[in-house]
Amino acid sequence: MTRSKRLLYIAVTLLGAVFVLIYRGPFWPFVRGHVGDWLVVQCMYLVARFWVSDRWRYYLAGAVFLSGVLVEVIKFFAAGSIPHTFIAEMTLGSIFDPLDLIAFALGVATVLIIEQAQSKPKLGT
């Protein structure tokens, strides 16, 4: 994936994040909780890819996934001690949810699939 395509993907991911933050329609808890987690791991991966070569991208994907898992483990063991402030909820979330782990895995898989599709040579060129 070229640098400009990566920047475009980051911009689209951030627009999606803004949508998640302001959305208050049907299925709001699902959108806020799981779509946000799906987007955040993509954004973390894409930003880190500016410094990580293609050779290490799967290790990076694993590290991004494990960082999400670590946050969920912290929320599981620190339930009740995480303050319910806007900043805390935007960075850590508020409660442990095992479905977040699936959202993290799907987010990492999504970005890897898109990156792989972007790197394939086009036929006829």
C-alpha positions in Angstrom: 0.0 0.0 0.0 1.5 3.4 -1.0 1.9 6.2 1.5 -0.9 8.2 0.0 -3.3 5.3 0.0 -2.4 4.6 3.7 -3.1 8.3 4.5 -6.4 8.1 2.7 -7.3 4.9 4.6 -6.4 6.6 7.9 -8.6 9.6 7.0 -11.5 7.3 6.2 -10.9 5.4 9.4 -10.9 8.7 11.4 -14.1 9.8 9.7 -15.6 6.5 10.7 -14.5 7.1 14.3 -16.1 10.5 14.3 -19.3 8.9 13.0 -19.2 6.4 15.8 -18.7 9.2 18.4 -21.7 11.2 17.2 -24.1 8.4 16.1 -27.1 8.0 18.4 -29.5 6.0 16.2 -30.7 2.4 16.2 -28.2 -0.1 17.5 -26.2 2.7 19.1 -24.6 0.4 21.8 -23.4 -2.0 19.1 -22.1 0.8 16.9 -20.4 2.6 19.8 -18.9 -0.5 21.4 -17.9 -2.8 18.6 -17.6 -0.8 15.4 -15.4 1.7 17.3 -13.2 -1.2 18.4 -13.1 -2.5 14.8 -11.9 0.9 13.6 -9.4 1.7 16.4 -7.2 -1.4 15.7 -7.2 -0.5 12.0 -6.1 3.0 12.8 -3.4 1.9 15.2 -2.0 -0.6 12.6 -2.0 1.9 9.8 -0.2 4.6 11.8 2.4 2.1 12.9 2.9 0.9 9.4 4.6 4.2 8.5 7.6 2.9 10.5 7.2 -0.9 10.1 8.3 -2.6 6.9 6.3 -5.2 4.9 8.5 -7.9 6.4 7.2 -7.2 9.9 3.5 -6.4 9.2 2.1 -9.7 10.6 4.0 -9.2 13.8 2.7 -5.7 13.9 -0.9 -7.0 13.4 -0.4 -9.4 16.2 1.0 -6.7 18.5 -2.0 -4.4 17.7 -4.4 -7.3 18.4 -2.6 -8.1 21.7 -2.7 -4.5 22.8 -6.5 -4.6 22.4 -6.6 -7.9 24.3 -4.5 -6.3 27.0 -6.9 -3.4 27.4 -9.8 -5.9 27.7 -7.9 -7.9 30.3 -7.2 -4.7 32.3 -10.9 -3.8 32.1 -11.9 -7.3 33.3 -9.6 -7.1 36.4 -10.1 -3.4 37.1 -13.9 -3.4 36.8 -15.2 -0.7 39.0 -11.9 1.1 39.5 -11.8 2.7 36.0 -13.3 6.3 36.3 -16.4 7.0 34.3 -15.0 10.1 32.6 -15.1 11.0 28.9 -11.4 10.6 28.5 -11.3 7.2 30.2 -14.2 5.9 28.2 -12.7 7.1 24.9 -9.3 5.6 25.5 -10.1 2.4 27.5 -13.8 2.0 27.2 -16.0 1.4 30.3 -16.7 -2.4 30.7 -15.2 -5.7 29.7 -16.9 -7.2 26.7 -15.7 -10.5 25.1 -17.2 -9.4 21.8 -14.6 -6.6 21.7 -12.0 -9.3 21.1 -13.9 -10.4 18.0 -14.1 -6.8 16.9 -10.3 -6.4 17.3 -9.6 -9.6 15.4 -12.0 -8.5 12.6 -10.4 -5.1 12.5 -6.9 -6.5 12.1 -8.1 -9.0 9.5 -9.8 -6.2 7.6 -6.7 -4.0 7.4 -4.5 -7.0 6.4 -6.9 -8.1 3.7 -7.2 -4.5 2.2 -3.4 -4.1 2.4 -2.8 -7.4 0.7 -5.3 -6.5 -2.0 -3.7 -3.1 -2.6 -0.2 -4.7 -2.9 -1.2 -7.3 -5.6 0.1 -6.4 -9.1 -2.6 -5.4 -11.6 -3.0 -7.6 -14.6 -2.1 -6.0 -17.9 0.2 -3.3 -16.5 
